[in-house]
Amino acid sequence: MNEGKGAALVVIPARMGSTRLPDKPLADIAGEPMIVHVWRRAVEAAIGDVVVACDVPAIADAVHAAGGRAVLTRPDHPSGSDRVMEAVRAVDPDGRHGVIVNVQGDLPTIAPAAIRACFAPLADPAVDVATLAVEIAVEAEKTDPNVVKVVGSPTADGRLRALYFTRATAPHGPGPLFHHIGLYAYRRPVLERFVTLPPSTLELREKLEQLRLLEAGLRIDVALVDDVPLGVDTAHDLERAREILGARK
């Protein structure tokens, strides 16, 4: 792997404090903890070094047992982005990695190709942050406030420049709507700036952290992919992940 300033560092934030699914990172899926599945998918993406940023030794122990790298971070971070930044400073104090990719720790079925797709828009030096979206195919999701939509202007085939993120049904009129996937690739200085900014007006109103970036004048590009990865938030999600990954063994 290229270890220069352009090389990526993939960081997977994981914490034990889930209220809906206690001890979520260590939940067994097909014989391995969920966090290990996410770590494996990130390694398979082959875009750079991978580290898990966790808040308790038990998660780090699980990752180390699988052959991975983990770093302990403060338990009281207000967001995953803050946890990621602490880990980046710990494992890369000299700034060798110019791009930081934040892969959520509860996406055990994430495709390595999706992680690579998120990284790709940063090949354009005008892009500050990259993320993912999928065209909405289920009609009910278009009006579901739990499905975050990205409103963007096409810049290339399979690529948008994000203009807004919202829980509302937008944009109005005929045409596709896009379901935002919360996986991000940041230029390192952008992430460092992001975690120092106070929550923004629209961020607080929509309860969407990425709006802080847009309100600060930063450019977010969106790579379009084919599928929404399964996020594990409930016991039902966990059983579904077990079915999917169990079938692959």
C-alpha beads as a LAMMPS data file, in Angstrom:
LAMMPS data file: protein, C-alpha beads

249 atoms
248 bonds

1 atom types
1 bond types

-500.0 500.0 xlo xhi
-500.0 500.0 ylo yhi
-500.0 500.0 zlo zhi

Masses

1 110.0

Atoms # bond

1 1 1 0.000 0.000 0.000
2 1 1 1.160 3.521 -0.719
3 1 1 2.123 5.098 2.613
4 1 1 2.296 8.666 1.273
5 1 1 0.089 11.595 2.192
6 1 1 -2.659 10.348 -0.114
7 1 1 -2.902 6.937 1.524
8 1 1 -6.174 6.166 3.293
9 1 1 -6.662 5.207 6.910
10 1 1 -9.932 3.388 7.534
11 1 1 -11.270 3.910 11.057
12 1 1 -14.220 1.951 12.475
13 1 1 -15.741 3.619 15.563
14 1 1 -17.367 1.183 17.989
15 1 1 -18.854 1.670 21.436
16 1 1 -20.627 -0.627 23.865
17 1 1 -23.280 1.862 25.001
18 1 1 -26.122 0.939 22.631
19 1 1 -29.454 1.162 24.472
20 1 1 -31.449 -0.845 21.936
21 1 1 -28.896 -3.645 21.546
22 1 1 -26.543 -3.995 24.544
23 1 1 -22.933 -5.017 23.819
24 1 1 -23.675 -4.647 20.099
25 1 1 -20.074 -4.712 18.768
26 1 1 -19.497 -8.121 20.351
27 1 1 -22.779 -9.701 19.206
28 1 1 -22.048 -13.086 17.660
29 1 1 -22.700 -13.355 13.927
30 1 1 -21.764 -16.617 12.214
31 1 1 -19.180 -17.388 14.894
32 1 1 -17.466 -13.993 15.090
33 1 1 -18.195 -10.675 16.827
34 1 1 -19.953 -8.110 14.650
35 1 1 -17.030 -5.691 14.882
36 1 1 -14.730 -8.344 13.406
37 1 1 -17.016 -8.731 10.382
38 1 1 -16.882 -4.977 9.781
39 1 1 -13.103 -4.980 10.200
40 1 1 -12.789 -7.816 7.650
41 1 1 -14.909 -5.960 5.081
42 1 1 -12.763 -2.860 5.536
43 1 1 -9.550 -4.843 5.079
44 1 1 -11.000 -6.484 1.955
45 1 1 -11.670 -3.021 0.507
46 1 1 -7.868 -2.722 0.196
47 1 1 -7.700 1.086 0.257
48 1 1 -5.399 1.463 3.251
49 1 1 -4.659 0.570 6.853
50 1 1 -7.617 -0.296 9.092
51 1 1 -8.052 0.425 12.807
52 1 1 -11.006 0.024 15.170
53 1 1 -11.588 2.968 17.541
54 1 1 -13.336 1.554 20.618
55 1 1 -14.300 2.603 24.118
56 1 1 -13.698 -0.609 26.105
57 1 1 -10.897 -3.217 26.184
58 1 1 -13.280 -6.082 25.326
59 1 1 -13.804 -4.717 21.800
60 1 1 -10.073 -4.195 21.317
61 1 1 -9.408 -7.745 22.534
62 1 1 -11.870 -9.173 19.987
63 1 1 -10.233 -7.263 17.141
64 1 1 -6.727 -8.232 18.247
65 1 1 -7.746 -11.892 18.477
66 1 1 -8.809 -11.734 14.819
67 1 1 -5.475 -10.240 13.826
68 1 1 -6.630 -6.641 13.572
69 1 1 -5.587 -3.350 15.113
70 1 1 -7.627 -1.418 17.669
71 1 1 -7.097 1.662 19.801
72 1 1 -8.911 2.634 22.987
73 1 1 -10.593 6.038 22.963
74 1 1 -12.490 8.115 25.509
75 1 1 -15.938 6.738 26.384
76 1 1 -17.621 10.161 26.416
77 1 1 -17.254 11.317 22.793
78 1 1 -20.380 13.124 21.518
79 1 1 -20.144 11.490 18.082
80 1 1 -18.414 8.798 16.079
81 1 1 -16.496 11.481 14.188
82 1 1 -14.867 12.681 17.417
83 1 1 -13.936 9.098 18.294
84 1 1 -12.438 8.635 14.835
85 1 1 -10.352 11.794 15.174
86 1 1 -8.926 10.703 18.536
87 1 1 -7.917 7.375 17.001
88 1 1 -6.333 9.064 13.981
89 1 1 -4.203 11.267 16.208
90 1 1 -3.128 8.230 18.238
91 1 1 -2.165 5.912 15.378
92 1 1 -0.946 8.511 12.873
93 1 1 0.486 11.492 14.770
94 1 1 2.781 12.364 11.852
95 1 1 -0.047 12.714 9.327
96 1 1 1.081 10.023 6.883
97 1 1 -2.526 9.367 5.878
98 1 1 -4.140 12.152 3.897
99 1 1 -7.611 10.573 3.764
100 1 1 -9.654 9.196 6.670
101 1 1 -12.511 6.805 5.879
102 1 1 -15.136 6.408 8.624
103 1 1 -16.930 3.041 8.398
104 1 1 -19.657 2.553 10.990
105 1 1 -19.083 -0.395 13.309
106 1 1 -22.627 -1.738 12.942
107 1 1 -22.486 -2.522 9.199
108 1 1 -21.381 -6.177 9.181
109 1 1 -22.672 -6.797 5.639
110 1 1 -21.048 -3.722 4.068
111 1 1 -19.577 -4.598 0.683
112 1 1 -15.851 -3.867 0.278
113 1 1 -16.753 -2.349 -3.094
114 1 1 -18.965 0.215 -1.334
115 1 1 -16.055 1.288 0.869
116 1 1 -13.900 1.684 -2.233
117 1 1 -16.698 3.659 -3.920
118 1 1 -16.792 6.095 -0.997
119 1 1 -13.039 6.647 -1.250
120 1 1 -13.042 7.245 -5.017
121 1 1 -14.506 10.804 -5.254
122 1 1 -11.522 12.204 -3.369
123 1 1 -9.452 11.626 -6.497
124 1 1 -10.915 15.032 -7.448
125 1 1 -8.947 17.643 -5.469
126 1 1 -12.016 19.912 -5.353
127 1 1 -13.885 17.403 -3.154
128 1 1 -13.521 17.764 0.628
129 1 1 -15.659 14.823 1.778
130 1 1 -17.163 11.824 -0.002
131 1 1 -20.121 9.666 0.951
132 1 1 -22.606 7.178 -0.565
133 1 1 -26.242 6.978 -1.608
134 1 1 -28.663 4.549 -3.243
135 1 1 -31.628 5.404 -5.453
136 1 1 -34.822 4.779 -3.485
137 1 1 -36.873 1.957 -4.990
138 1 1 -39.458 1.437 -2.216
139 1 1 -42.204 4.050 -2.380
140 1 1 -42.741 4.161 1.404
141 1 1 -39.114 5.158 1.971
142 1 1 -39.627 8.403 0.042
143 1 1 -41.754 9.811 2.870
144 1 1 -40.064 8.013 5.789
145 1 1 -38.186 10.548 7.981
146 1 1 -35.861 7.765 9.133
147 1 1 -34.587 7.458 5.557
148 1 1 -32.243 10.406 5.053
149 1 1 -32.303 11.824 1.531
150 1 1 -29.468 13.559 -0.229
151 1 1 -30.342 16.309 -2.685
152 1 1 -27.576 16.685 -5.223
153 1 1 -26.563 17.889 -8.648
154 1 1 -25.097 15.255 -11.007
155 1 1 -21.426 15.806 -11.804
156 1 1 -20.673 12.531 -13.618
157 1 1 -22.192 9.130 -14.195
158 1 1 -22.969 7.698 -10.742
159 1 1 -21.830 10.829 -8.940
160 1 1 -23.593 13.776 -7.290
161 1 1 -22.439 16.947 -5.617
162 1 1 -24.439 17.174 -2.401
163 1 1 -26.465 20.351 -1.983
164 1 1 -28.504 19.293 1.060
165 1 1 -29.407 16.355 3.301
166 1 1 -32.911 16.042 4.736
167 1 1 -35.429 13.758 6.404
168 1 1 -38.152 15.299 4.249
169 1 1 -39.198 14.104 0.797
170 1 1 -36.911 16.071 -1.508
171 1 1 -36.425 17.324 -4.115
172 1 1 -39.968 18.023 -5.284
173 1 1 -41.125 16.970 -8.741
174 1 1 -40.479 13.991 -11.016
175 1 1 -37.165 12.165 -10.832
176 1 1 -35.211 9.864 -8.535
177 1 1 -34.753 10.297 -4.784
178 1 1 -31.593 9.092 -3.077
179 1 1 -31.165 7.341 0.283
180 1 1 -28.013 8.566 2.015
181 1 1 -25.650 5.959 3.487
182 1 1 -23.666 7.265 6.450
183 1 1 -20.169 6.234 5.412
184 1 1 -17.656 9.055 4.879
185 1 1 -14.205 9.663 3.437
186 1 1 -12.609 12.908 4.655
187 1 1 -9.478 14.743 3.747
188 1 1 -7.660 14.757 7.053
189 1 1 -7.583 18.567 7.504
190 1 1 -11.339 18.644 6.865
191 1 1 -12.017 16.070 9.586
192 1 1 -9.736 17.971 11.968
193 1 1 -11.715 21.137 11.279
194 1 1 -15.083 19.390 11.434
195 1 1 -14.672 18.164 15.014
196 1 1 -13.803 21.680 16.204
197 1 1 -16.907 23.311 14.693
198 1 1 -19.997 23.816 16.863
199 1 1 -23.240 22.116 15.775
200 1 1 -24.809 24.184 13.013
201 1 1 -28.328 25.570 12.691
202 1 1 -29.605 23.115 10.091
203 1 1 -27.737 20.218 11.699
204 1 1 -29.667 20.779 14.918
205 1 1 -32.952 21.188 13.089
206 1 1 -32.642 18.068 10.899
207 1 1 -30.506 16.141 13.422
208 1 1 -28.015 15.378 10.644
209 1 1 -24.350 15.923 11.489
210 1 1 -23.233 16.145 7.838
211 1 1 -25.091 19.439 7.415
212 1 1 -22.405 21.035 9.588
213 1 1 -19.972 20.422 6.734
214 1 1 -22.197 22.004 4.100
215 1 1 -22.981 24.991 6.303
216 1 1 -19.233 25.493 6.726
217 1 1 -18.890 25.759 2.934
218 1 1 -17.272 22.354 2.351
219 1 1 -17.931 20.242 -0.714
220 1 1 -19.409 16.753 -0.303
221 1 1 -19.600 14.451 -3.325
222 1 1 -21.779 11.345 -3.361
223 1 1 -20.994 8.050 -5.098
224 1 1 -24.099 6.095 -6.071
225 1 1 -24.080 2.382 -5.237
226 1 1 -26.572 -0.429 -5.725
227 1 1 -27.550 -1.510 -2.211
228 1 1 -28.079 -0.097 1.262
229 1 1 -25.951 -2.077 3.749
230 1 1 -27.777 -3.568 6.721
231 1 1 -27.292 -1.432 9.809
232 1 1 -27.677 -3.448 13.015
233 1 1 -29.641 -1.415 15.566
234 1 1 -32.154 -3.941 16.933
235 1 1 -32.433 -7.634 17.754
236 1 1 -34.365 -8.091 14.490
237 1 1 -31.507 -6.509 12.519
238 1 1 -29.059 -8.804 14.279
239 1 1 -31.017 -11.904 13.295
240 1 1 -31.119 -10.701 9.707
241 1 1 -27.341 -10.180 9.713
242 1 1 -26.909 -13.694 11.075
243 1 1 -29.021 -15.062 8.239
244 1 1 -27.062 -13.160 5.581
245 1 1 -23.579 -13.888 6.845
246 1 1 -24.412 -17.411 7.970
247 1 1 -25.475 -18.207 4.415
248 1 1 -22.073 -17.045 3.110
249 1 1 -20.057 -19.463 5.263

Bonds

1 1 1 2
2 1 2 3
3 1 3 4
4 1 4 5
5 1 5 6
6 1 6 7
7 1 7 8
8 1 8 9
9 1 9 10
10 1 10 11
11 1 11 12
12 1 12 13
13 1 13 14
14 1 14 15
15 1 15 16
16 1 16 17
17 1 17 18
18 1 18 19
19 1 19 20
20 1 20 21
21 1 21 22
22 1 22 23
23 1 23 24
24 1 24 25
25 1 25 26
26 1 26 27
27 1 27 28
28 1 28 29
29 1 29 30
30 1 30 31
31 1 31 32
32 1 32 33
33 1 33 34
34 1 34 35
35 1 35 36
36 1 36 37
37 1 37 38
38 1 38 39
39 1 39 40
40 1 40 41
41 1 41 42
42 1 42 43
43 1 43 44
44 1 44 45
45 1 45 46
46 1 46 47
47 1 47 48
48 1 48 49
49 1 49 50
50 1 50 51
51 1 51 52
52 1 52 53
53 1 53 54
54 1 54 55
55 1 55 56
56 1 56 57
57 1 57 58
58 1 58 59
59 1 59 60
60 1 60 61
61 1 61 62
62 1 62 63
63 1 63 64
64 1 64 65
65 1 65 66
66 1 66 67
67 1 67 68
68 1 68 69
69 1 69 70
70 1 70 71
71 1 71 72
72 1 72 73
73 1 73 74
74 1 74 75
75 1 75 76
76 1 76 77
77 1 77 78
78 1 78 79
79 1 79 80
80 1 80 81
81 1 81 82
82 1 82 83
83 1 83 84
84 1 84 85
85 1 85 86
86 1 86 87
87 1 87 88
88 1 88 89
89 1 89 90
90 1 90 91
91 1 91 92
92 1 92 93
93 1 93 94
94 1 94 95
95 1 95 96
96 1 96 97
97 1 97 98
98 1 98 99
99 1 99 100
100 1 100 101
101 1 101 102
102 1 102 103
103 1 103 104
104 1 104 105
105 1 105 106
106 1 106 107
107 1 107 108
108 1 108 109
109 1 109 110
110 1 110 111
111 1 111 112
112 1 112 113
113 1 113 114
114 1 114 115
115 1 115 116
116 1 116 117
117 1 117 118
118 1 118 119
119 1 119 120
120 1 120 121
121 1 121 122
122 1 122 123
123 1 123 124
124 1 124 125
125 1 125 126
126 1 126 127
127 1 127 128
128 1 128 129
129 1 129 130
130 1 130 131
131 1 131 132
132 1 132 133
133 1 133 134
134 1 134 135
135 1 135 136
136 1 136 137
137 1 137 138
138 1 138 139
139 1 139 140
140 1 140 141
141 1 141 142
142 1 142 143
143 1 143 144
144 1 144 145
145 1 145 146
146 1 146 147
147 1 147 148
148 1 148 149
149 1 149 150
150 1 150 151
151 1 151 152
152 1 152 153
153 1 153 154
154 1 154 155
155 1 155 156
156 1 156 157
157 1 157 158
158 1 158 159
159 1 159 160
160 1 160 161
161 1 161 162
162 1 162 163
163 1 163 164
164 1 164 165
165 1 165 166
166 1 166 167
167 1 167 168
168 1 168 169
169 1 169 170
170 1 170 171
171 1 171 172
172 1 172 173
173 1 173 174
174 1 174 175
175 1 175 176
176 1 176 177
177 1 177 178
178 1 178 179
179 1 179 180
180 1 180 181
181 1 181 182
182 1 182 183
183 1 183 184
184 1 184 185
185 1 185 186
186 1 186 187
187 1 187 188
188 1 188 189
189 1 189 190
190 1 190 191
191 1 191 192
192 1 192 193
193 1 193 194
194 1 194 195
195 1 195 196
196 1 196 197
197 1 197 198
198 1 198 199
199 1 199 200
200 1 200 201
201 1 201 202
202 1 202 203
203 1 203 204
204 1 204 205
205 1 205 206
206 1 206 207
207 1 207 208
208 1 208 209
209 1 209 210
210 1 210 211
211 1 211 212
212 1 212 213
213 1 213 214
214 1 214 215
215 1 215 216
216 1 216 217
217 1 217 218
218 1 218 219
219 1 219 220
220 1 220 221
221 1 221 222
222 1 222 223
223 1 223 224
224 1 224 225
225 1 225 226
226 1 226 227
227 1 227 228
228 1 228 229
229 1 229 230
230 1 230 231
231 1 231 232
232 1 232 233
233 1 233 234
234 1 234 235
235 1 235 236
236 1 236 237
237 1 237 238
238 1 238 239
239 1 239 240
240 1 240 241
241 1 241 242
242 1 242 243
243 1 243 244
244 1 244 245
245 1 245 246
246 1 246 247
247 1 247 248
248 1 248 249
